[in-house]
Amino acid sequence: MSFSYEENGKNLKNSCTSESSQGTQSSDCHQLYDIIEIEDSAQNRIGQWLNETSNGKILQLSYSLNSEAREGSYQVIVSIGEVKLYHSFKVEKYVLPKFDVKIIQLMMYY
């Protein structure tokens, strides 16, 4: 079983594979996630979901950060029984890119 977490902070993807005499096969999973937590840069739990079940390969959850959220590394922690999976992501202030536009008029000589 493998997990991936998209950087937009909203999707936890769960995919299952099984070994057989014909090789590795993928199948849909209906997985129970005991606890899914979000921790901020100071390791405070700022969000959680309990006993969530996926209906297939994707369990989609969302959490909106406060506009004054601390910058730094955050973690998503997924607990399935005794197994814990961790994924980190960064929260940074978004700064609009700055640029200049210069228009130079060429002189035409006839």
Biopython code that builds the backbone (N, CA, C, O; Angstrom):
import numpy as np
from Bio.PDB.StructureBuilder import StructureBuilder

atoms = [
    (1, "MET", "N", (0.856, -1.169, 0.000)),
    (1, "MET", "CA", (0.000, 0.000, 0.000)),
    (1, "MET", "C", (0.900, 1.229, 0.000)),
    (1, "MET", "O", (1.900, 1.270, 0.717)),
    (2, "SER", "N", (0.552, 2.217, -0.791)),
    (2, "SER", "CA", (1.360, 3.427, -0.819)),
    (2, "SER", "C", (0.469, 4.648, -0.662)),
    (2, "SER", "O", (-0.728, 4.598, -0.948)),
    (3, "PHE", "N", (1.059, 5.742, -0.206)),
    (3, "PHE", "CA", (0.328, 6.973, 0.037)),
    (3, "PHE", "C", (1.095, 8.119, -0.588)),
    (3, "PHE", "O", (2.326, 8.102, -0.625)),
    (4, "SER", "N", (0.378, 9.108, -1.075)),
    (4, "SER", "CA", (1.030, 10.335, -1.517)),
    (4, "SER", "C", (0.163, 11.502, -1.093)),
    (4, "SER", "O", (-1.056, 11.380, -0.976)),
    (5, "TYR", "N", (0.801, 12.620, -0.867)),
    (5, "TYR", "CA", (0.097, 13.810, -0.414)),
    (5, "TYR", "C", (0.411, 14.931, -1.377)),
    (5, "TYR", "O", (1.580, 15.260, -1.582)),
    (6, "GLU", "N", (-0.618, 15.529, -1.979)),
    (6, "GLU", "CA", (-0.400, 16.604, -2.933)),
    (6, "GLU", "C", (-0.089, 17.900, -2.209)),
    (6, "GLU", "O", (-0.609, 18.158, -1.123)),
    (7, "GLU", "N", (0.752, 18.703, -2.812)),
    (7, "GLU", "CA", (1.220, 19.927, -2.186)),
    (7, "GLU", "C", (0.133, 20.959, -1.941)),
    (7, "GLU", "O", (0.316, 21.854, -1.117)),
    (8, "ASN", "N", (-0.998, 20.859, -2.638)),
    (8, "ASN", "CA", (-2.048, 21.834, -2.376)),
    (8, "ASN", "C", (-2.727, 21.582, -1.040)),
    (8, "ASN", "O", (-3.601, 22.345, -0.628)),
    (9, "GLY", "N", (-2.328, 20.516, -0.366)),
    (9, "GLY", "CA", (-2.803, 20.274, 0.985)),
    (9, "GLY", "C", (-4.179, 19.664, 1.070)),
    (9, "GLY", "O", (-4.780, 19.676, 2.145)),
    (10, "LYS", "N", (-4.700, 19.137, -0.003)),
    (10, "LYS", "CA", (-6.069, 18.668, 0.035)),
    (10, "LYS", "C", (-6.252, 17.187, -0.244)),
    (10, "LYS", "O", (-7.279, 16.626, 0.137)),
    (11, "ASN", "N", (-5.314, 16.542, -0.881)),
    (11, "ASN", "CA", (-5.554, 15.171, -1.301)),
    (11, "ASN", "C", (-4.551, 14.198, -0.717)),
    (11, "ASN", "O", (-3.341, 14.414, -0.793)),
    (12, "LEU", "N", (-5.056, 13.136, -0.141)),
    (12, "LEU", "CA", (-4.232, 12.024, 0.314)),
    (12, "LEU", "C", (-4.630, 10.854, -0.569)),
    (12, "LEU", "O", (-5.778, 10.411, -0.538)),
    (13, "LYS", "N", (-3.695, 10.356, -1.352)),
    (13, "LYS", "CA", (-4.009, 9.289, -2.295)),
    (13, "LYS", "C", (-3.513, 7.964, -1.745)),
    (13, "LYS", "O", (-2.377, 7.858, -1.281)),
    (14, "ASN", "N", (-4.364, 6.965, -1.799)),
    (14, "ASN", "CA", (-4.076, 5.649, -1.269)),
    (14, "ASN", "C", (-4.213, 4.659, -2.420)),
    (14, "ASN", "O", (-5.272, 4.585, -3.043)),
    (15, "SER", "N", (-3.169, 3.903, -2.708)),
    (15, "SER", "CA", (-3.303, 2.883, -3.744)),
    (15, "SER", "C", (-2.791, 1.555, -3.208)),
    (15, "SER", "O", (-1.819, 1.514, -2.454)),
    (16, "CYS", "N", (-3.439, 0.485, -3.596)),
    (16, "CYS", "CA", (-3.076, -0.851, -3.115)),
    (16, "CYS", "C", (-2.525, -1.678, -4.254)),
    (16, "CYS", "O", (-2.989, -1.576, -5.390)),
    (17, "THR", "N", (-1.542, -2.490, -3.953)),
    (17, "THR", "CA", (-1.031, -3.446, -4.915)),
    (17, "THR", "C", (-0.987, -4.805, -4.249)),
    (17, "THR", "O", (-0.786, -4.915, -3.039)),
    (18, "SER", "N", (-1.175, -5.826, -5.045)),
    (18, "SER", "CA", (-1.108, -7.181, -4.503)),
    (18, "SER", "C", (-0.239, -8.029, -5.415)),
    (18, "SER", "O", (-0.222, -7.835, -6.630)),
    (19, "GLU", "N", (0.480, -8.968, -4.820)),
    (19, "GLU", "CA", (1.357, -9.861, -5.576)),
    (19, "GLU", "C", (0.580, -11.136, -5.888)),
    (19, "GLU", "O", (-0.098, -11.690, -5.022)),
    (20, "SER", "N", (0.686, -11.591, -7.124)),
    (20, "SER", "CA", (0.071, -12.862, -7.510)),
    (20, "SER", "C", (1.018, -13.564, -8.473)),
    (20, "SER", "O", (2.061, -13.014, -8.826)),
    (21, "SER", "N", (0.668, -14.770, -8.900)),
    (21, "SER", "CA", (1.524, -15.502, -9.828)),
    (21, "SER", "C", (1.590, -14.805, -11.186)),
    (21, "SER", "O", (2.522, -15.046, -11.953)),
    (22, "GLN", "N", (0.610, -13.940, -11.497)),
    (22, "GLN", "CA", (0.620, -13.193, -12.754)),
    (22, "GLN", "C", (1.394, -11.881, -12.620)),
    (22, "GLN", "O", (1.483, -11.133, -13.593)),
    (23, "GLY", "N", (1.946, -11.582, -11.467)),
    (23, "GLY", "CA", (2.688, -10.348, -11.258)),
    (23, "GLY", "C", (1.961, -9.432, -10.292)),
    (23, "GLY", "O", (1.027, -9.848, -9.607)),
    (24, "THR", "N", (2.398, -8.182, -10.245)),
    (24, "THR", "CA", (1.809, -7.196, -9.346)),
    (24, "THR", "C", (0.547, -6.628, -9.965)),
    (24, "THR", "O", (0.536, -6.269, -11.142)),
    (25, "GLN", "N", (-0.512, -6.547, -9.181)),
    (25, "GLN", "CA", (-1.777, -6.001, -9.665)),
    (25, "GLN", "C", (-2.219, -4.876, -8.752)),
    (25, "GLN", "O", (-2.003, -4.924, -7.541)),
    (26, "SER", "N", (-2.845, -3.854, -9.342)),
    (26, "SER", "CA", (-3.406, -2.757, -8.559)),
    (26, "SER", "C", (-4.887, -3.000, -8.345)),
    (26, "SER", "O", (-5.565, -3.572, -9.199)),
    (27, "SER", "N", (-5.375, -2.567, -7.212)),
    (27, "SER", "CA", (-6.804, -2.679, -6.936)),
    (27, "SER", "C", (-7.230, -1.511, -6.073)),
    (27, "SER", "O", (-6.395, -0.862, -5.443)),
    (28, "ASP", "N", (-8.514, -1.240, -6.039)),
    (28, "ASP", "CA", (-9.032, -0.173, -5.196)),
    (28, "ASP", "C", (-9.028, -0.623, -3.744)),
    (28, "ASP", "O", (-9.207, -1.805, -3.449)),
    (29, "CYS", "N", (-8.828, 0.308, -2.859)),
    (29, "CYS", "CA", (-8.838, 0.025, -1.428)),
    (29, "CYS", "C", (-9.972, 0.786, -0.770)),
    (29, "CYS", "O", (-10.277, 1.919, -1.143)),
    (30, "HIS", "N", (-10.569, 0.177, 0.175)),
    (30, "HIS", "CA", (-11.503, 0.849, 1.064)),
    (30, "HIS", "C", (-10.822, 0.801, 2.416)),
    (30, "HIS", "O", (-11.005, -0.138, 3.190)),
    (31, "GLN", "N", (-10.030, 1.835, 2.687)),
    (31, "GLN", "CA", (-9.145, 1.858, 3.843)),
    (31, "GLN", "C", (-9.742, 2.706, 4.953)),
    (31, "GLN", "O", (-10.294, 3.776, 4.694)),
    (32, "LEU", "N", (-9.634, 2.231, 6.186)),
    (32, "LEU", "CA", (-10.027, 3.016, 7.350)),
    (32, "LEU", "C", (-8.788, 3.712, 7.889)),
    (32, "LEU", "O", (-7.797, 3.064, 8.224)),
    (33, "TYR", "N", (-8.851, 5.036, 7.971)),
    (33, "TYR", "CA", (-7.777, 5.844, 8.539)),
    (33, "TYR", "C", (-8.218, 6.219, 9.948)),
    (33, "TYR", "O", (-9.186, 6.960, 10.121)),
    (34, "ASP", "N", (-7.511, 5.711, 10.952)),
    (34, "ASP", "CA", (-7.909, 5.951, 12.340)),
    (34, "ASP", "C", (-7.848, 7.436, 12.685)),
    (34, "ASP", "O", (-8.825, 8.010, 13.166)),
    (35, "ILE", "N", (-6.703, 8.047, 12.437)),
    (35, "ILE", "CA", (-6.526, 9.478, 12.723)),
    (35, "ILE", "C", (-5.702, 10.096, 11.597)),
    (35, "ILE", "O", (-4.691, 9.536, 11.174)),
    (36, "ILE", "N", (-6.142, 11.244, 11.122)),
    (36, "ILE", "CA", (-5.367, 12.056, 10.190)),
    (36, "ILE", "C", (-5.202, 13.407, 10.865)),
    (36, "ILE", "O", (-6.185, 14.084, 11.164)),
    (37, "GLU", "N", (-3.957, 13.797, 11.104)),
    (37, "GLU", "CA", (-3.678, 15.029, 11.854)),
    (37, "GLU", "C", (-2.872, 16.000, 11.000)),
    (37, "GLU", "O", (-2.130, 15.599, 10.104)),
    (38, "ILE", "N", (-3.037, 17.284, 11.299)),
    (38, "ILE", "CA", (-2.174, 18.315, 10.734)),
    (38, "ILE", "C", (-1.512, 19.021, 11.903)),
    (38, "ILE", "O", (-2.185, 19.489, 12.821)),
    (39, "GLU", "N", (-0.167, 19.094, 11.861)),
    (39, "GLU", "CA", (0.595, 19.791, 12.897)),
    (39, "GLU", "C", (1.270, 21.008, 12.284)),
    (39, "GLU", "O", (1.768, 20.952, 11.160)),
    (40, "ASP", "N", (1.283, 22.124, 13.041)),
    (40, "ASP", "CA", (1.954, 23.331, 12.563)),
    (40, "ASP", "C", (3.450, 23.258, 12.839)),
    (40, "ASP", "O", (3.951, 22.237, 13.310)),
    (41, "SER", "N", (4.156, 24.337, 12.548)),
    (41, "SER", "CA", (5.612, 24.353, 12.688)),
    (41, "SER", "C", (6.076, 24.216, 14.135)),
    (41, "SER", "O", (7.233, 23.872, 14.378)),
    (42, "ALA", "N", (5.193, 24.480, 15.101)),
    (42, "ALA", "CA", (5.538, 24.319, 16.517)),
    (42, "ALA", "C", (5.030, 22.980, 17.063)),
    (42, "ALA", "O", (4.988, 22.783, 18.278)),
    (43, "GLN", "N", (4.651, 22.073, 16.185)),
    (43, "GLN", "CA", (4.140, 20.738, 16.501)),
    (43, "GLN", "C", (2.835, 20.767, 17.294)),
    (43, "GLN", "O", (2.552, 19.853, 18.068)),
    (44, "ASN", "N", (2.043, 21.818, 17.098)),
    (44, "ASN", "CA", (0.702, 21.874, 17.671)),
    (44, "ASN", "C", (-0.271, 21.233, 16.696)),
    (44, "ASN", "O", (-0.204, 21.487, 15.493)),
    (45, "ARG", "N", (-1.166, 20.411, 17.201)),
    (45, "ARG", "CA", (-2.186, 19.818, 16.334)),
    (45, "ARG", "C", (-3.208, 20.907, 16.013)),
    (45, "ARG", "O", (-3.855, 21.446, 16.911)),
    (46, "ILE", "N", (-3.344, 21.222, 14.742)),
    (46, "ILE", "CA", (-4.263, 22.283, 14.343)),
    (46, "ILE", "C", (-5.483, 21.741, 13.601)),
    (46, "ILE", "O", (-6.431, 22.482, 13.344)),
    (47, "GLY", "N", (-5.464, 20.481, 13.264)),
    (47, "GLY", "CA", (-6.607, 19.861, 12.593)),
    (47, "GLY", "C", (-6.525, 18.360, 12.699)),
    (47, "GLY", "O", (-5.438, 17.791, 12.803)),
    (48, "GLN", "N", (-7.690, 17.713, 12.671)),
    (48, "GLN", "CA", (-7.696, 16.253, 12.694)),
    (48, "GLN", "C", (-9.007, 15.715, 12.161)),
    (48, "GLN", "O", (-10.039, 16.384, 12.214)),
    (49, "TRP", "N", (-8.950, 14.513, 11.653)),
    (49, "TRP", "CA", (-10.123, 13.766, 11.233)),
    (49, "TRP", "C", (-10.015, 12.396, 11.876)),
    (49, "TRP", "O", (-8.923, 11.831, 11.948)),
    (50, "LEU", "N", (-11.127, 11.858, 12.341)),
    (50, "LEU", "CA", (-11.143, 10.556, 13.001)),
    (50, "LEU", "C", (-11.961, 9.569, 12.189)),
    (50, "LEU", "O", (-13.024, 9.907, 11.668)),
    (51, "ASN", "N", (-11.454, 8.331, 12.086)),
    (51, "ASN", "CA", (-12.170, 7.222, 11.462)),
    (51, "ASN", "C", (-12.734, 7.568, 10.084)),
    (51, "ASN", "O", (-13.922, 7.381, 9.823)),
    (52, "GLU", "N", (-11.875, 8.066, 9.219)),
    (52, "GLU", "CA", (-12.265, 8.373, 7.838)),
    (52, "GLU", "C", (-12.037, 7.131, 6.977)),
    (52, "GLU", "O", (-11.056, 6.412, 7.164)),
    (53, "THR", "N", (-12.937, 6.888, 6.043)),
    (53, "THR", "CA", (-12.824, 5.746, 5.141)),
    (53, "THR", "C", (-12.794, 6.233, 3.708)),
    (53, "THR", "O", (-13.590, 7.083, 3.309)),
    (54, "SER", "N", (-11.862, 5.684, 2.937)),
    (54, "SER", "CA", (-11.813, 6.029, 1.519)),
    (54, "SER", "C", (-12.802, 5.146, 0.771)),
    (54, "SER", "O", (-13.033, 3.996, 1.143)),
    (55, "ASN", "N", (-13.376, 5.697, -0.280)),
    (55, "ASN", "CA", (-14.318, 4.940, -1.106)),
    (55, "ASN", "C", (-13.646, 4.395, -2.353)),
    (55, "ASN", "O", (-14.324, 3.923, -3.266)),
    (56, "GLY", "N", (-12.374, 4.451, -2.402)),
    (56, "GLY", "CA", (-11.621, 3.996, -3.559)),
    (56, "GLY", "C", (-10.175, 4.360, -3.358)),
    (56, "GLY", "O", (-9.628, 4.167, -2.272)),
    (57, "LYS", "N", (-9.545, 4.885, -4.393)),
    (57, "LYS", "CA", (-8.126, 5.197, -4.304)),
    (57, "LYS", "C", (-7.845, 6.533, -3.636)),
    (57, "LYS", "O", (-6.721, 6.756, -3.185)),
    (58, "ILE", "N", (-8.817, 7.426, -3.555)),
    (58, "ILE", "CA", (-8.550, 8.768, -3.048)),
    (58, "ILE", "C", (-9.460, 9.096, -1.867)),
    (58, "ILE", "O", (-10.675, 8.904, -1.920)),
    (59, "LEU", "N", (-8.844, 9.592, -0.812)),
    (59, "LEU", "CA", (-9.577, 10.176, 0.302)),
    (59, "LEU", "C", (-9.272, 11.662, 0.241)),
    (59, "LEU", "O", (-8.123, 12.067, 0.420)),
    (60, "GLN", "N", (-10.281, 12.473, -0.009)),
    (60, "GLN", "CA", (-10.064, 13.905, -0.161)),
    (60, "GLN", "C", (-10.632, 14.642, 1.030)),
    (60, "GLN", "O", (-11.822, 14.551, 1.332)),
    (61, "LEU", "N", (-9.751, 15.383, 1.709)),
    (61, "LEU", "CA", (-10.123, 16.195, 2.857)),
    (61, "LEU", "C", (-9.549, 17.583, 2.625)),
    (61, "LEU", "O", (-8.592, 17.734, 1.865)),
    (62, "SER", "N", (-10.110, 18.587, 3.257)),
    (62, "SER", "CA", (-9.527, 19.916, 3.121)),
    (62, "SER", "C", (-9.476, 20.597, 4.477)),
    (62, "SER", "O", (-10.297, 20.339, 5.357)),
    (63, "TYR", "N", (-8.503, 21.462, 4.621)),
    (63, "TYR", "CA", (-8.313, 22.236, 5.840)),
    (63, "TYR", "C", (-7.814, 23.610, 5.423)),
    (63, "TYR", "O", (-6.800, 23.710, 4.732)),
    (64, "SER", "N", (-8.496, 24.658, 5.823)),
    (64, "SER", "CA", (-8.079, 26.016, 5.476)),
    (64, "SER", "C", (-7.227, 26.591, 6.595)),
    (64, "SER", "O", (-7.623, 26.589, 7.761)),
    (65, "LEU", "N", (-6.061, 27.080, 6.225)),
    (65, "LEU", "CA", (-5.183, 27.717, 7.196)),
    (65, "LEU", "C", (-5.645, 29.137, 7.470)),
    (65, "LEU", "O", (-6.155, 29.815, 6.578)),
    (66, "ASN", "N", (-5.470, 29.574, 8.683)),
    (66, "ASN", "CA", (-5.726, 30.948, 9.081)),
    (66, "ASN", "C", (-4.797, 31.862, 8.290)),
    (66, "ASN", "O", (-3.659, 31.485, 8.010)),
    (67, "SER", "N", (-5.257, 33.043, 7.929)),
    (67, "SER", "CA", (-4.416, 33.964, 7.152)),
    (67, "SER", "C", (-3.178, 34.403, 7.932)),
    (67, "SER", "O", (-2.218, 34.889, 7.334)),
    (68, "GLU", "N", (-3.184, 34.243, 9.242)),
    (68, "GLU", "CA", (-2.025, 34.590, 10.067)),
    (68, "GLU", "C", (-1.279, 33.342, 10.549)),
    (68, "GLU", "O", (-0.612, 33.372, 11.583)),
    (69, "ALA", "N", (-1.397, 32.253, 9.796)),
    (69, "ALA", "CA", (-0.730, 31.006, 10.172)),
    (69, "ALA", "C", (0.778, 31.199, 10.195)),
    (69, "ALA", "O", (1.334, 31.964, 9.407)),
    (70, "ARG", "N", (1.436, 30.487, 11.119)),
    (70, "ARG", "CA", (2.891, 30.548, 11.225)),
    (70, "ARG", "C", (3.530, 30.004, 9.956)),
    (70, "ARG", "O", (3.036, 29.053, 9.351)),
    (71, "GLU", "N", (4.633, 30.623, 9.567)),
    (71, "GLU", "CA", (5.408, 30.077, 8.466)),
    (71, "GLU", "C", (6.258, 28.933, 8.999)),
    (71, "GLU", "O", (6.588, 28.891, 10.184)),
    (72, "GLY", "N", (6.605, 28.013, 8.123)),
    (72, "GLY", "CA", (7.477, 26.912, 8.508)),
    (72, "GLY", "C", (6.988, 25.591, 7.977)),
    (72, "GLY", "O", (6.103, 25.539, 7.122)),
    (73, "SER", "N", (7.569, 24.517, 8.487)),
    (73, "SER", "CA", (7.214, 23.160, 8.061)),
    (73, "SER", "C", (6.024, 22.644, 8.851)),
    (73, "SER", "O", (6.005, 22.707, 10.080)),
    (74, "TYR", "N", (5.044, 22.141, 8.144)),
    (74, "TYR", "CA", (3.863, 21.520, 8.730)),
    (74, "TYR", "C", (3.911, 20.040, 8.390)),
    (74, "TYR", "O", (4.622, 19.632, 7.472)),
    (75, "GLN", "N", (3.151, 19.229, 9.136)),
    (75, "GLN", "CA", (3.116, 17.791, 8.886)),
    (75, "GLN", "C", (1.695, 17.284, 8.798)),
    (75, "GLN", "O", (0.806, 17.739, 9.517)),
    (76, "VAL", "N", (1.498, 16.337, 7.906)),
    (76, "VAL", "CA", (0.274, 15.535, 7.890)),
    (76, "VAL", "C", (0.692, 14.175, 8.431)),
    (76, "VAL", "O", (1.638, 13.566, 7.933)),
    (77, "ILE", "N", (-0.013, 13.706, 9.446)),
    (77, "ILE", "CA", (0.298, 12.413, 10.068)),
    (77, "ILE", "C", (-0.933, 11.527, 9.918)),
    (77, "ILE", "O", (-2.024, 11.879, 10.367)),
    (78, "VAL", "N", (-0.746, 10.382, 9.286)),
    (78, "VAL", "CA", (-1.844, 9.449, 9.045)),
    (78, "VAL", "C", (-1.598, 8.208, 9.883)),
    (78, "VAL", "O", (-0.546, 7.577, 9.776)),
    (79, "SER", "N", (-2.579, 7.854, 10.728)),
    (79, "SER", "CA", (-2.463, 6.659, 11.572)),
    (79, "SER", "C", (-3.441, 5.601, 11.081)),
    (79, "SER", "O", (-4.645, 5.836, 10.977)),
    (80, "ILE", "N", (-2.885, 4.421, 10.781)),
    (80, "ILE", "CA", (-3.681, 3.262, 10.395)),
    (80, "ILE", "C", (-3.261, 2.142, 11.327)),
    (80, "ILE", "O", (-2.216, 1.522, 11.129)),
    (81, "GLY", "N", (-4.067, 1.882, 12.339)),
    (81, "GLY", "CA", (-3.664, 0.914, 13.356)),
    (81, "GLY", "C", (-2.421, 1.426, 14.066)),
    (81, "GLY", "O", (-2.409, 2.548, 14.572)),
    (82, "GLU", "N", (-1.378, 0.609, 14.107)),
    (82, "GLU", "CA", (-0.120, 0.987, 14.751)),
    (82, "GLU", "C", (0.832, 1.710, 13.803)),
    (82, "GLU", "O", (1.874, 2.206, 14.233)),
    (83, "VAL", "N", (0.487, 1.775, 12.529)),
    (83, "VAL", "CA", (1.359, 2.385, 11.523)),
    (83, "VAL", "C", (1.075, 3.879, 11.427)),
    (83, "VAL", "O", (-0.080, 4.302, 11.382)),
    (84, "LYS", "N", (2.153, 4.680, 11.396)),
    (84, "LYS", "CA", (2.018, 6.125, 11.199)),
    (84, "LYS", "C", (2.814, 6.524, 9.971)),
    (84, "LYS", "O", (3.964, 6.117, 9.802)),
    (85, "LEU", "N", (2.195, 7.320, 9.118)),
    (85, "LEU", "CA", (2.841, 7.844, 7.923)),
    (85, "LEU", "C", (2.925, 9.352, 8.061)),
    (85, "LEU", "O", (1.978, 9.996, 8.512)),
    (86, "TYR", "N", (4.067, 9.917, 7.670)),
    (86, "TYR", "CA", (4.307, 11.347, 7.830)),
    (86, "TYR", "C", (4.587, 11.983, 6.473)),
    (86, "TYR", "O", (5.244, 11.389, 5.618)),
    (87, "HIS", "N", (4.082, 13.189, 6.293)),
    (87, "HIS", "CA", (4.427, 13.987, 5.113)),
    (87, "HIS", "C", (4.529, 15.447, 5.538)),
    (87, "HIS", "O", (3.635, 15.974, 6.201)),
    (88, "SER", "N", (5.622, 16.091, 5.153)),
    (88, "SER", "CA", (5.843, 17.496, 5.503)),
    (88, "SER", "C", (5.564, 18.394, 4.308)),
    (88, "SER", "O", (5.716, 17.985, 3.157)),
    (89, "PHE", "N", (5.154, 19.620, 4.599)),
    (89, "PHE", "CA", (5.008, 20.642, 3.570)),
    (89, "PHE", "C", (5.305, 21.984, 4.205)),
    (89, "PHE", "O", (5.214, 22.136, 5.423)),
    (90, "LYS", "N", (5.660, 22.959, 3.378)),
    (90, "LYS", "CA", (6.051, 24.283, 3.863)),
    (90, "LYS", "C", (4.919, 25.275, 3.695)),
    (90, "LYS", "O", (4.192, 25.251, 2.702)),
    (91, "VAL", "N", (4.782, 26.149, 4.680)),
    (91, "VAL", "CA", (3.865, 27.280, 4.597)),
    (91, "VAL", "C", (4.725, 28.530, 4.547)),
    (91, "VAL", "O", (5.523, 28.791, 5.447)),
    (92, "GLU", "N", (4.550, 29.295, 3.483)),
    (92, "GLU", "CA", (5.311, 30.524, 3.298)),
    (92, "GLU", "C", (4.373, 31.640, 2.875)),
    (92, "GLU", "O", (3.313, 31.392, 2.302)),
    (93, "LYS", "N", (4.772, 32.864, 3.162)),
    (93, "LYS", "CA", (3.995, 34.007, 2.700)),
    (93, "LYS", "C", (4.121, 34.090, 1.189)),
    (93, "LYS", "O", (5.203, 33.902, 0.633)),
    (94, "TYR", "N", (3.011, 34.372, 0.535)),
    (94, "TYR", "CA", (3.028, 34.533, -0.913)),
    (94, "TYR", "C", (3.286, 35.990, -1.226)),
    (94, "TYR", "O", (2.581, 36.879, -0.749)),
    (95, "VAL", "N", (4.291, 36.220, -2.020)),
    (95, "VAL", "CA", (4.631, 37.573, -2.430)),
    (95, "VAL", "C", (4.449, 37.648, -3.937)),
    (95, "VAL", "O", (5.011, 36.850, -4.686)),
    (96, "LEU", "N", (3.655, 38.618, -4.368)),
    (96, "LEU", "CA", (3.451, 38.780, -5.799)),
    (96, "LEU", "C", (4.772, 39.115, -6.473)),
    (96, "LEU", "O", (5.557, 39.901, -5.943)),
    (97, "PRO", "N", (5.020, 38.532, -7.624)),
    (97, "PRO", "CA", (6.261, 38.853, -8.324)),
    (97, "PRO", "C", (6.257, 40.309, -8.779)),
    (97, "PRO", "O", (5.227, 40.835, -9.201)),
    (98, "LYS", "N", (7.416, 40.949, -8.691)),
    (98, "LYS", "CA", (7.544, 42.338, -9.110)),
    (98, "LYS", "C", (8.285, 42.375, -10.434)),
    (98, "LYS", "O", (9.239, 41.628, -10.649)),
    (99, "PHE", "N", (7.835, 43.251, -11.315)),
    (99, "PHE", "CA", (8.496, 43.394, -12.595)),
    (99, "PHE", "C", (8.234, 44.794, -13.134)),
    (99, "PHE", "O", (7.286, 45.470, -12.735)),
    (100, "ASP", "N", (9.090, 45.201, -14.039)),
    (100, "ASP", "CA", (8.962, 46.498, -14.699)),
    (100, "ASP", "C", (8.659, 46.265, -16.164)),
    (100, "ASP", "O", (9.116, 45.291, -16.761)),
    (101, "VAL", "N", (7.885, 47.166, -16.730)),
    (101, "VAL", "CA", (7.618, 47.144, -18.159)),
    (101, "VAL", "C", (8.144, 48.453, -18.721)),
    (101, "VAL", "O", (7.733, 49.533, -18.298)),
    (102, "LYS", "N", (9.054, 48.348, -19.676)),
    (102, "LYS", "CA", (9.606, 49.538, -20.323)),
    (102, "LYS", "C", (9.235, 49.497, -21.792)),
    (102, "LYS", "O", (9.396, 48.473, -22.457)),
    (103, "ILE", "N", (8.743, 50.601, -22.287)),
    (103, "ILE", "CA", (8.393, 50.704, -23.692)),
    (103, "ILE", "C", (9.360, 51.693, -24.326)),
    (103, "ILE", "O", (9.449, 52.850, -23.915)),
    (104, "ILE", "N", (10.066, 51.228, -25.311)),
    (104, "ILE", "CA", (11.034, 52.067, -26.008)),
    (104, "ILE", "C", (10.514, 52.288, -27.420)),
    (104, "ILE", "O", (10.293, 51.337, -28.170)),
    (105, "GLN", "N", (10.324, 53.529, -27.765)),
    (105, "GLN", "CA", (9.830, 53.858, -29.090)),
    (105, "GLN", "C", (11.021, 54.060, -30.017)),
    (105, "GLN", "O", (11.901, 54.879, -29.753)),
    (106, "LEU", "N", (11.031, 53.312, -31.086)),
    (106, "LEU", "CA", (12.112, 53.431, -32.058)),
    (106, "LEU", "C", (11.797, 54.584, -33.005)),
    (106, "LEU", "O", (10.655, 54.740, -33.437)),
    (107, "MET", "N", (12.794, 55.382, -33.323)),
    (107, "MET", "CA", (12.616, 56.487, -34.261)),
    (107, "MET", "C", (12.761, 55.936, -35.670)),
    (107, "MET", "O", (13.740, 55.260, -35.986)),
    (108, "MET", "N", (11.800, 56.223, -36.494)),
    (108, "MET", "CA", (11.816, 55.781, -37.875)),
    (108, "MET", "C", (12.285, 56.934, -38.751)),
    (108, "MET", "O", (11.702, 58.016, -38.694)),
    (109, "TYR", "N", (13.319, 56.734, -39.556)),
    (109, "TYR", "CA", (13.825, 57.760, -40.465)),
    (109, "TYR", "C", (13.425, 57.388, -41.882)),
    (109, "TYR", "O", (13.612, 56.248, -42.309)),
    (110, "TYR", "N", (12.873, 58.350, -42.609)),
    (110, "TYR", "CA", (12.482, 58.116, -43.998)),
    (110, "TYR", "C", (13.343, 58.873, -44.928)),
    (110, "TYR", "O", (13.158, 58.796, -46.143)),
]
sb = StructureBuilder()
sb.init_structure("model")
sb.init_model(0)
sb.init_chain("A")
sb.init_seg("    ")
for serial, (resi, resn, name, xyz) in enumerate(atoms, 1):
    if name == "N":
        sb.init_residue(resn, " ", resi, " ")
    sb.init_atom(name, np.array(xyz, "f"), 0.0, 1.0, " ", f" {name:<3s}", serial, name[0])
structure = sb.get_structure()
